């Protein structure tokens, strides 16, 4: 896929799903817990913005930048995404206020209950799959499910997006 259309494609697909499983891949002793997050936006620079629950420990004890992975999946969509990149904790009030369309109550939560995080996309894998139509007969349906479970072929990425020096992501 051409670099010019990577970002709009990812924006559309990520916004279509809306939520993701967020993993910290840091090797630090203290790291962000795995959590389900809702994306706020994906900007033109290839950053995914979202709020995560504020950990019980002091925020200063965490690494401010760390490797992360996000898995975007929603039942019935027919596709899913795996994104890896560098996550950054955003604790600057000016940067939080600069997010266009962020309600006032969300801005207040950003400094008390939540943590604003942005993930710079480094690698994205887009997978498509088709829903299998199962037979109406319950015995045939059971045999079909068993066959698919035993002999399923792992999904291969339809589109593999790599970092681009031209786009800077």
MDTraj code that builds the backbone (N, CA, C; nanometers):
import mdtraj as md
import numpy as np

residues = "UNK UNK UNK UNK UNK UNK UNK UNK UNK UNK UNK UNK UNK UNK UNK UNK UNK UNK UNK UNK UNK UNK UNK UNK UNK UNK UNK UNK UNK UNK UNK UNK UNK UNK UNK UNK UNK UNK UNK UNK UNK UNK UNK UNK UNK UNK UNK UNK UNK UNK UNK UNK UNK UNK UNK UNK UNK UNK UNK UNK UNK UNK UNK UNK UNK UNK UNK UNK UNK UNK UNK UNK UNK UNK UNK UNK UNK UNK UNK UNK UNK UNK UNK UNK UNK UNK UNK UNK UNK UNK UNK UNK UNK UNK UNK UNK UNK UNK UNK UNK UNK UNK UNK UNK UNK UNK UNK UNK UNK UNK UNK UNK UNK UNK UNK UNK UNK UNK UNK UNK UNK UNK UNK UNK UNK UNK UNK UNK UNK UNK UNK UNK UNK UNK UNK UNK UNK UNK UNK UNK UNK UNK UNK UNK UNK UNK UNK UNK UNK UNK UNK UNK UNK UNK UNK UNK UNK UNK UNK UNK UNK UNK UNK UNK UNK UNK UNK UNK UNK".split()
xyz = np.array([
    [0.0843, -0.1168, 0.0000],
    [0.0000, 0.0000, 0.0000],
    [0.0888, 0.1230, 0.0000],
    [0.0520, 0.2241, -0.0777],
    [0.1311, 0.3456, -0.0874],
    [0.1256, 0.4231, 0.0441],
    [0.2389, 0.4849, 0.0829],
    [0.2418, 0.5590, 0.2089],
    [0.1398, 0.6719, 0.2163],
    [0.1007, 0.7300, 0.1012],
    [0.0078, 0.8424, 0.1030],
    [-0.1298, 0.8017, 0.1550],
    [-0.1672, 0.6752, 0.1356],
    [-0.3003, 0.6334, 0.1777],
    [-0.2984, 0.5473, 0.3038],
    [-0.1841, 0.5256, 0.3635],
    [-0.1757, 0.4440, 0.4848],
    [-0.2495, 0.5087, 0.6013],
    [-0.2220, 0.6345, 0.6287],
    [-0.2812, 0.7018, 0.7440],
    [-0.4334, 0.7126, 0.7303],
    [-0.4873, 0.7607, 0.6183],
    [-0.6342, 0.7654, 0.6076],
    [-0.6989, 0.6267, 0.6190],
    [-0.6353, 0.5260, 0.5625],
    [-0.6859, 0.3896, 0.5718],
    [-0.6910, 0.3450, 0.7180],
    [-0.5809, 0.3670, 0.7907],
    [-0.5766, 0.3289, 0.9323],
    [-0.6766, 0.4094, 1.0143],
    [-0.6884, 0.5399, 0.9864],
    [-0.7857, 0.6227, 1.0584],
    [-0.9264, 0.5658, 1.0427],
    [-0.9617, 0.5323, 0.9203],
    [-1.0954, 0.4808, 0.8923],
    [-1.1191, 0.3478, 0.9641],
    [-1.0243, 0.2568, 0.9560],
    [-1.0419, 0.1242, 1.0153],
    [-1.0422, 0.1298, 1.1679],
    [-0.9547, 0.2122, 1.2267],
    [-0.9484, 0.2239, 1.3730],
    [-1.0743, 0.2898, 1.4259],
    [-1.1201, 0.3974, 1.3616],
    [-1.2430, 0.4636, 1.4051],
    [-1.3635, 0.3718, 1.3856],
    [-1.3593, 0.2839, 1.2850],
    [-1.4678, 0.1884, 1.2627],
    [-1.4826, 0.0901, 1.3767],
    [-1.3723, 0.0529, 1.4379],
    [-1.3762, -0.0398, 1.5515],
    [-1.3950, 0.0376, 1.6816],
    [-1.3162, 0.1424, 1.7023],
    [-1.3362, 0.2311, 1.8166],
    [-1.2642, 0.1947, 1.9446],
    [-1.2470, 0.0683, 1.9745],
    [-1.1809, 0.0304, 2.0993],
    [-1.0737, -0.0735, 2.0719],
    [-0.9831, -0.0872, 2.1680],
    [-0.8706, -0.1787, 2.1496],
    [-0.8256, -0.2349, 2.2835],
    [-0.7508, -0.3412, 2.2743],
    [-0.6816, -0.3975, 2.3890],
    [-0.5414, -0.3384, 2.3873],
    [-0.5030, -0.2703, 2.4943],
    [-0.3753, -0.1997, 2.5030],
    [-0.2798, -0.2780, 2.5928],
    [-0.1614, -0.3101, 2.5374],
    [-0.0580, -0.3832, 2.6105],
    [0.0671, -0.2975, 2.6213],
    [0.1249, -0.2935, 2.7384],
    [0.2572, -0.2336, 2.7537],
    [0.3597, -0.3447, 2.7322],
    [0.4528, -0.3222, 2.6401],
    [0.5574, -0.4211, 2.6123],
    [0.6878, -0.3858, 2.6831],
    [0.6795, -0.2983, 2.7798],
    [0.7967, -0.2524, 2.8534],
    [0.8551, -0.3663, 2.9358],
    [0.9863, -0.3632, 2.9540],
    [1.0525, -0.4631, 3.0373],
    [1.0745, -0.4096, 3.1788],
    [1.0184, -0.2927, 3.2081],
    [1.0324, -0.2328, 3.3407],
    [0.9540, -0.3138, 3.4436],
    [0.9935, -0.3003, 3.5689],
    [0.9263, -0.3714, 3.6767],
    [0.7835, -0.3191, 3.6915],
    [0.7665, -0.1880, 3.6829],
    [0.6359, -0.1253, 3.6964],
    [0.5899, -0.0788, 3.5588],
    [0.4816, -0.1376, 3.5105],
    [0.4325, -0.1004, 3.3779],
    [0.2806, -0.0908, 3.3798],
    [0.2266, -0.0233, 3.2782],
    [0.0821, -0.0069, 3.2688],
    [0.0154, -0.1431, 3.2537],
    [-0.0956, -0.1635, 3.3217],
    [-0.1662, -0.2912, 3.3071],
    [-0.2357, -0.2994, 3.1715],
    [-0.2573, -0.4205, 3.1249],
    [-0.3328, -0.4429, 3.0027],
    [-0.4757, -0.3969, 3.0268],
    [-0.5300, -0.3211, 2.9321],
    [-0.6648, -0.2680, 2.9513],
    [-0.7340, -0.2457, 2.8181],
    [-0.8656, -0.2339, 2.8245],
    [-0.9464, -0.2010, 2.7077],
    [-0.9598, -0.0489, 2.7045],
    [-0.9278, 0.0097, 2.5898],
    [-0.9322, 0.1556, 2.5764],
    [-1.0181, 0.1938, 2.4558],
    [-1.0732, 0.3144, 2.4624],
    [-1.1502, 0.3701, 2.3509],
    [-1.0689, 0.4811, 2.2871],
    [-1.0519, 0.4740, 2.1574],
    [-0.9709, 0.5742, 2.0889],
    [-1.0451, 0.7068, 2.0818],
    [-0.9705, 0.8142, 2.1048],
    [-1.0252, 0.9486, 2.0891],
    [-1.0117, 0.9931, 1.9452],
    [-0.8894, 0.9750, 1.8909],
    [-0.8660, 1.0110, 1.7516],
    [-0.7358, 0.9499, 1.7036],
    [-0.7227, 0.9461, 1.5724],
    [-0.5981, 0.9087, 1.5071],
    [-0.5606, 1.0291, 1.4223],
    [-0.4488, 1.0935, 1.4541],
    [-0.4134, 1.2161, 1.3829],
    [-0.3352, 1.1875, 1.2552],
    [-0.3061, 1.2928, 1.1811],
    [-0.2389, 1.2820, 1.0511],
    [-0.0929, 1.2385, 1.0639],
    [-0.0374, 1.2481, 1.1821],
    [0.1020, 1.2093, 1.2049],
    [0.1158, 1.0613, 1.2407],
    [0.0043, 0.9905, 1.2515],
    [0.0092, 0.8483, 1.2838],
    [0.0099, 0.8216, 1.4329],
    [-0.0503, 0.9101, 1.5126],
    [-0.0615, 0.8915, 1.6575],
    [-0.2037, 0.8510, 1.6920],
    [-0.2171, 0.7523, 1.7785],
    [-0.3468, 0.7104, 1.8297],
    [-0.3590, 0.7666, 1.9710],
    [-0.4624, 0.8467, 1.9957],
    [-0.4844, 0.9122, 2.1244],
    [-0.5969, 0.8416, 2.1984],
    [-0.5775, 0.8162, 2.3291],
    [-0.6809, 0.7528, 2.4105],
    [-0.6523, 0.7762, 2.5578],
    [-0.7543, 0.7550, 2.6395],
    [-0.7405, 0.7616, 2.7846],
    [-0.7310, 0.6211, 2.8393],
    [-0.6456, 0.6041, 2.9403],
    [-0.6350, 0.4777, 3.0136],
    [-0.6592, 0.5090, 3.1608],
    [-0.7025, 0.4101, 3.2352],
    [-0.7240, 0.4312, 3.3790],
    [-0.5920, 0.4636, 3.4465],
    [-0.5965, 0.5612, 3.5367],
    [-0.4759, 0.6003, 3.6106],
    [-0.4403, 0.4884, 3.7076],
    [-0.3149, 0.4416, 3.7033],
    [-0.2735, 0.3351, 3.7960],
    [-0.2702, 0.3870, 3.9410],
    [-0.2742, 0.2942, 4.0345],
    [-0.2734, 0.3310, 4.1759],
    [-0.1395, 0.3919, 4.2183],
    [-0.0317, 0.3503, 4.1541],
    [0.0991, 0.4052, 4.1866],
    [0.1099, 0.5469, 4.1315],
    [0.2090, 0.6212, 4.1820],
    [0.2335, 0.7559, 4.1310],
    [0.2790, 0.7471, 3.9860],
    [0.2293, 0.8364, 3.9059],
    [0.2589, 0.8363, 3.7630],
    [0.4080, 0.8594, 3.7363],
    [0.4760, 0.9290, 3.8266],
    [0.6184, 0.9577, 3.8084],
    [0.7047, 0.8317, 3.8181],
    [0.6497, 0.7238, 3.8722],
    [0.7243, 0.5995, 3.8867],
    [0.7282, 0.5170, 3.7581],
    [0.6473, 0.5534, 3.6604],
    [0.6397, 0.4802, 3.5340],
    [0.7335, 0.5417, 3.4311],
    [0.7737, 0.4604, 3.3339],
    [0.8470, 0.5138, 3.2187],
    [0.7504, 0.6011, 3.1399],
    [0.7978, 0.7179, 3.0945],
    [0.7121, 0.8098, 3.0206],
    [0.6985, 0.7680, 2.8750],
    [0.7925, 0.6894, 2.8248],
    [0.7860, 0.6331, 2.6905],
    [0.8174, 0.4842, 2.7002],
    [0.7395, 0.4051, 2.6309],
    [0.7593, 0.2604, 2.6366],
    [0.6975, 0.1962, 2.5128],
    [0.7463, 0.0787, 2.4724],
    [0.6863, 0.0088, 2.3577],
    [0.5486, -0.0449, 2.3965],
    [0.4584, -0.0425, 2.2984],
    [0.3215, -0.0870, 2.3265],
    [0.2623, -0.1566, 2.2048],
    [0.1571, -0.2317, 2.2303],
    [0.0828, -0.2987, 2.1244],
    [-0.0653, -0.2744, 2.1486],
    [-0.1393, -0.2566, 2.0389],
    [-0.2839, -0.2397, 2.0464],
    [-0.3484, -0.3384, 1.9494],
    [-0.4524, -0.4060, 1.9950],
    [-0.5268, -0.4986, 1.9099],
    [-0.6692, -0.4465, 1.8979],
    [-0.7065, -0.4097, 1.7757],
    [-0.8388, -0.3572, 1.7468],
    [-0.9237, -0.4699, 1.6894],
    [-1.0325, -0.5017, 1.7595],
    [-1.1218, -0.6086, 1.7152],
    [-1.2634, -0.5749, 1.7597],
    [-1.3595, -0.5974, 1.6737],
    [-1.5016, -0.5867, 1.7090],
    [-1.5757, -0.6969, 1.6355],
    [-1.6545, -0.7703, 1.7099],
    [-1.7308, -0.8813, 1.6537],
    [-1.8194, -0.8319, 1.5397],
    [-1.8162, -0.9040, 1.4297],
    [-1.9012, -0.8726, 1.3161],
    [-1.8427, -0.7734, 1.2167],
    [-1.7242, -0.7200, 1.2414],
    [-1.6651, -0.6206, 1.1514],
    [-1.6014, -0.6842, 1.0278],
    [-1.5511, -0.8056, 1.0375],
    [-1.4892, -0.8700, 0.9219],
    [-1.3414, -0.8387, 0.9069],
    [-1.2852, -0.7623, 0.9981],
    [-1.1424, -0.7319, 0.9955],
    [-1.0959, -0.7001, 1.1371],
    [-0.9654, -0.7054, 1.1576],
    [-0.9055, -0.6587, 1.2821],
    [-0.7658, -0.6068, 1.2529],
    [-0.7129, -0.5297, 1.3459],
    [-0.5819, -0.4655, 1.3303],
    [-0.4947, -0.4956, 1.4503],
    [-0.3660, -0.5092, 1.4245],
    [-0.2659, -0.5151, 1.5303],
    [-0.1672, -0.4026, 1.5042],
    [-0.1504, -0.3168, 1.6037],
    [-0.0635, -0.2001, 1.5900],
    [0.0425, -0.2059, 1.6982],
    [0.1675, -0.1829, 1.6601],
    [0.2754, -0.1690, 1.7576],
    [0.3390, -0.0329, 1.7381],
    [0.3938, 0.0185, 1.8460],
    [0.4583, 0.1489, 1.8378],
    [0.5085, 0.1937, 1.9729],
    [0.5411, 0.3222, 1.9798],
    [0.5932, 0.3805, 2.1028],
    [0.4827, 0.4594, 2.1706],
    [0.4508, 0.4229, 2.2943],
    [0.3488, 0.4921, 2.3724],
    [0.4157, 0.5998, 2.4569],
    [0.3492, 0.7137, 2.4679],
    [0.3974, 0.8254, 2.5492],
    [0.2852, 0.8715, 2.6410],
    [0.3173, 0.8914, 2.7677],
    [0.2212, 0.9469, 2.8624],
    [0.2190, 1.0974, 2.8412],
    [0.0991, 1.1521, 2.8216],
    [0.0838, 1.2957, 2.7994],
    [0.0296, 1.3551, 2.9281],
    [0.1120, 1.4337, 2.9952],
    [0.0731, 1.4922, 3.1228],
    [0.0762, 1.6447, 3.1173],
    [0.0980, 1.7007, 2.9996],
    [0.1042, 1.8452, 2.9820],
    [-0.0367, 1.9010, 2.9623],
    [-0.0833, 1.9925, 3.0493],
    [-0.2189, 2.0468, 3.0355],
    [-0.2443, 2.1141, 2.9009],
    [-0.1446, 2.1794, 2.8455],
    [-0.1622, 2.2455, 2.7166],
    [-0.1879, 2.1441, 2.6051],
    [-0.1192, 2.0314, 2.6100],
    [-0.1390, 1.9296, 2.5078],
    [-0.2767, 1.8631, 2.5210],
    [-0.3225, 1.8439, 2.6456],
    [-0.4561, 1.7877, 2.6679],
    [-0.5615, 1.8851, 2.6173],
    [-0.5446, 2.0137, 2.6455],
    [-0.6410, 2.1148, 2.6016],
    [-0.6393, 2.1351, 2.4511],
    [-0.5305, 2.0979, 2.3851],
    [-0.5212, 2.1168, 2.2406],
    [-0.5995, 2.0123, 2.1619],
    [-0.6427, 1.9054, 2.2286],
    [-0.7217, 1.8029, 2.1604],
    [-0.8584, 1.8607, 2.1244],
    [-0.8835, 1.8732, 1.9978],
    [-1.0078, 1.9318, 1.9491],
    [-1.1232, 1.8349, 1.9709],
    [-1.2336, 1.8862, 2.0207],
    [-1.3530, 1.8046, 2.0388],
    [-1.3569, 1.7281, 2.1692],
    [-1.2617, 1.7520, 2.2585],
    [-1.2603, 1.6831, 2.3868],
    [-1.3514, 1.7583, 2.4839],
    [-1.4562, 1.6937, 2.5356],
    [-1.5478, 1.7622, 2.6279],
    [-1.4764, 1.8082, 2.7550],
    [-1.5338, 1.9088, 2.8200],
    [-1.4730, 1.9675, 2.9397],
    [-1.4614, 1.8661, 3.0535],
    [-1.5630, 1.7807, 3.0721],
    [-1.5557, 1.6810, 3.1784],
    [-1.4444, 1.5797, 3.1540],
    [-1.4176, 1.5476, 3.0286],
    [-1.3083, 1.4557, 2.9955],
    [-1.1739, 1.5216, 3.0244],
    [-1.1636, 1.6511, 3.0022],
    [-1.0380, 1.7223, 3.0336],
    [-1.0103, 1.7211, 3.1833],
    [-1.1144, 1.7345, 3.2625],
    [-1.0962, 1.7325, 3.4076],
    [-1.0554, 1.5928, 3.4549],
    [-1.1177, 1.4905, 3.3956],
    [-1.0837, 1.3525, 3.4313],
    [-0.9393, 1.3184, 3.3948],
    [-0.8876, 1.3863, 3.2926],
    [-0.7538, 1.3545, 3.2421],
    [-0.6462, 1.3730, 3.3482],
    [-0.6709, 1.4564, 3.4466],
    [-0.5685, 1.4810, 3.5480],
    [-0.6007, 1.4167, 3.6819],
    [-0.7182, 1.3556, 3.6946],
    [-0.7556, 1.2944, 3.8223],
    [-0.7707, 1.1437, 3.8123],
    [-0.8582, 1.0975, 3.7210],
    [-0.8910, 0.9558, 3.7146],
    [-0.8247, 0.8828, 3.5979],
    [-0.7924, 0.9568, 3.4937],
    [-0.7431, 0.8951, 3.3709],
    [-0.6040, 0.9482, 3.3356],
    [-0.5406, 0.8791, 3.2396],
    [-0.4109, 0.9199, 3.1860],
    [-0.4247, 0.9253, 3.0346],
    [-0.3854, 1.0369, 2.9763],
    [-0.3880, 1.0493, 2.8318],
    [-0.2612, 0.9869, 2.7758],
    [-0.2784, 0.8979, 2.6782],
    [-0.1649, 0.8278, 2.6172],
    [-0.1766, 0.8424, 2.4665],
    [-0.0632, 0.8605, 2.4017],
    [-0.0615, 0.8558, 2.2559],
    [0.0375, 0.7483, 2.2139],
    [-0.0017, 0.6737, 2.1132],
    [0.0841, 0.5678, 2.0591],
    [0.1210, 0.6072, 1.9176],
    [0.2501, 0.6234, 1.8931],
    [0.3013, 0.6531, 1.7596],
    [0.3084, 0.5212, 1.6831],
    [0.2326, 0.5105, 1.5740],
    [0.2267, 0.3856, 1.4987],
    [0.3611, 0.3578, 1.4319],
    [0.4169, 0.2427, 1.4625],
    [0.5419, 0.1994, 1.4023],
    [0.5169, 0.0885, 1.3001],
    [0.4212, 0.0015, 1.3325],
    [0.3887, -0.1114, 1.2458],
    [0.2408, -0.1436, 1.2639],
    [0.1718, -0.1685, 1.1543],
    [0.0304, -0.2037, 1.1611],
    [0.0041, -0.3212, 1.0681],
    [-0.0700, -0.4184, 1.1178],
    [-0.1098, -0.5336, 1.0377],
    [-0.2613, -0.5361, 1.0311],
    [-0.3129, -0.5447, 0.9097],
    [-0.4570, -0.5454, 0.8854],
    [-0.4969, -0.6845, 0.8379],
    [-0.5936, -0.7458, 0.9056],
    [-0.6386, -0.8805, 0.8726],
    [-0.7863, -0.8760, 0.8366],
    [-0.8237, -0.9467, 0.7292],
    [-0.9637, -0.9628, 0.6927],
    [-0.9993, -1.1096, 0.7065],
    [-1.1223, -1.1356, 0.7423],
    [-1.1698, -1.2727, 0.7467],
    [-1.3165, -1.2743, 0.7071],
    [-1.3615, -1.3877, 0.6617],
    [-1.4995, -1.4032, 0.6190],
    [-1.5740, -1.4869, 0.7213],
    [-1.6990, -1.4495, 0.7436],
    [-1.7851, -1.5281, 0.8308],
    [-1.8234, -1.6567, 0.7579],
    [-1.8069, -1.7684, 0.8222],
    [-1.8450, -1.8959, 0.7625],
    [-1.9932, -1.9209, 0.7859],
    [-2.0639, -1.9578, 0.6817],
    [-2.2048, -1.9921, 0.6954],
    [-2.2145, -2.1367, 0.7409],
    [-2.2807, -2.1558, 0.8521],
    [-2.2937, -2.2897, 0.9075],
    [-2.4250, -2.3531, 0.8623],
    [-2.4238, -2.4837, 0.8409],
    [-2.5473, -2.5523, 0.8024],
    [-2.6532, -2.5403, 0.9124],
    [-2.7811, -2.5529, 0.8733],
    [-2.8908, -2.5394, 0.9684],
    [-2.9046, -2.6621, 1.0562],
    [-2.8687, -2.7777, 1.0055],
    [-2.8782, -2.9013, 1.0815],
    [-2.7760, -2.8952, 1.1951],
    [-2.8213, -2.9229, 1.3173],
    [-2.7332, -2.9087, 1.4332],
    [-2.6151, -3.0059, 1.4302],
    [-2.6336, -3.1290, 1.3801],
    [-2.5227, -3.2240, 1.3713],
    [-2.4208, -3.1765, 1.2688],
    [-2.4678, -3.1290, 1.1530],
    [-2.3765, -3.0770, 1.0516],
    [-2.3042, -2.9525, 1.1030],
    [-2.3751, -2.8676, 1.1772],
    [-2.3152, -2.7467, 1.2329],
    [-2.2047, -2.7833, 1.3320],
    [-2.2307, -2.8815, 1.4176],
    [-2.1321, -2.9267, 1.5147],
    [-2.0091, -2.9836, 1.4452],
    [-2.0299, -3.0672, 1.3432],
    [-1.9176, -3.1246, 1.2681],
    [-1.8398, -3.0154, 1.1944],
    [-1.9111, -2.9180, 1.1425],
    [-1.8456, -2.8074, 1.0724],
    [-1.7596, -2.7251, 1.1688],
    [-1.8122, -2.6964, 1.2868],
    [-1.7354, -2.6222, 1.3880],
    [-1.6115, -2.7014, 1.4301],
    [-1.6282, -2.8313, 1.4511],
    [-1.5165, -2.9169, 1.4903],
    [-1.4096, -2.9185, 1.3817],
    [-1.4505, -2.9319, 1.2569],
    [-1.3565, -2.9319, 1.1454],
    [-1.2815, -2.7985, 1.1374],
    [-1.3543, -2.6872, 1.1482],
    [-1.2899, -2.5553, 1.1435],
    [-1.1942, -2.5345, 1.2595],
    [-1.2291, -2.5872, 1.3766],
    [-1.1426, -2.5728, 1.4926],
    [-1.0143, -2.6542, 1.4770],
    [-1.0276, -2.7778, 1.4243],
    [-0.9114, -2.8648, 1.4107],
    [-0.8203, -2.8261, 1.2942],
    [-0.8780, -2.7826, 1.1853],
    [-0.8002, -2.7613, 1.0646],
    [-0.7976, -2.6154, 1.0195],
    [-0.8189, -2.5250, 1.1116],
    [-0.8210, -2.3821, 1.0760],
    [-0.6823, -2.3370, 1.0318],
    [-0.6804, -2.2574, 0.9281],
    [-0.5563, -2.1987, 0.8786],
    [-0.5412, -2.0622, 0.9439],
    [-0.4256, -2.0333, 1.0062],
    [-0.4093, -1.9032, 1.0699],
    [-0.4211, -1.7906, 0.9670],
    [-0.4830, -1.6823, 1.0105],
    [-0.5023, -1.5679, 0.9210],
    [-0.3680, -1.5035, 0.8887],
    [-0.3500, -1.4693, 0.7641],
    [-0.2311, -1.3992, 0.7194],
    [-0.2684, -1.2526, 0.6997],
    [-0.1761, -1.1613, 0.7294],
    [-0.2109, -1.0211, 0.7109],
    [-0.2380, -0.9897, 0.5644],
    [-0.3487, -0.9210, 0.5400],
    [-0.3807, -0.8808, 0.4040],
    [-0.2946, -0.7615, 0.3654],
    [-0.2742, -0.6728, 0.4600],
    [-0.1914, -0.5549, 0.4353],
    [-0.0960, -0.5401, 0.5525],
    [0.0301, -0.5280, 0.5255],
    [0.1318, -0.5067, 0.6268],
    [0.1879, -0.3673, 0.6050],
    [0.1689, -0.2791, 0.7010],
    [0.2148, -0.1417, 0.6888],
    [0.3407, -0.1240, 0.7724],
    [0.4439, -0.0756, 0.7113],
    [0.5712, -0.0561, 0.7789],
    [0.5972, 0.0933, 0.7947],
    [0.6905, 0.1308, 0.8829],
    [0.7226, 0.2715, 0.9010],
    [0.7693, 0.3353, 0.7708],
    [0.7359, 0.4598, 0.7539],
    [0.7721, 0.5318, 0.6340],
    [0.8475, 0.6582, 0.6724],
    [0.9653, 0.6751, 0.6193],
    [1.0428, 0.7959, 0.6485],
    [0.9733, 0.9178, 0.5881],
    [0.9011, 0.8982, 0.4795],
    [0.8345, 1.0094, 0.4134],
    [0.7223, 1.0667, 0.4982],
    [0.6448, 0.9789, 0.5641],
    [0.5363, 1.0257, 0.6492],
    [0.5815, 1.0508, 0.7916],
    [0.6954, 0.9970, 0.8291],
    [0.7473, 1.0172, 0.9618],
    [0.6761, 0.9342, 1.0684],
    [0.6210, 0.8185, 1.0323],
    [0.5604, 0.7353, 1.1360],
    [0.6184, 0.5996, 1.1365],
])
top = md.Topology()
chain = top.add_chain()
for i, resn in enumerate(residues, 1):
    res = top.add_residue(resn, chain, resSeq=i)
    for name in ("N", "CA", "C"):
        top.add_atom(name, md.element.get_by_symbol(name[0]), res)
traj = md.Trajectory(xyz[None], top)
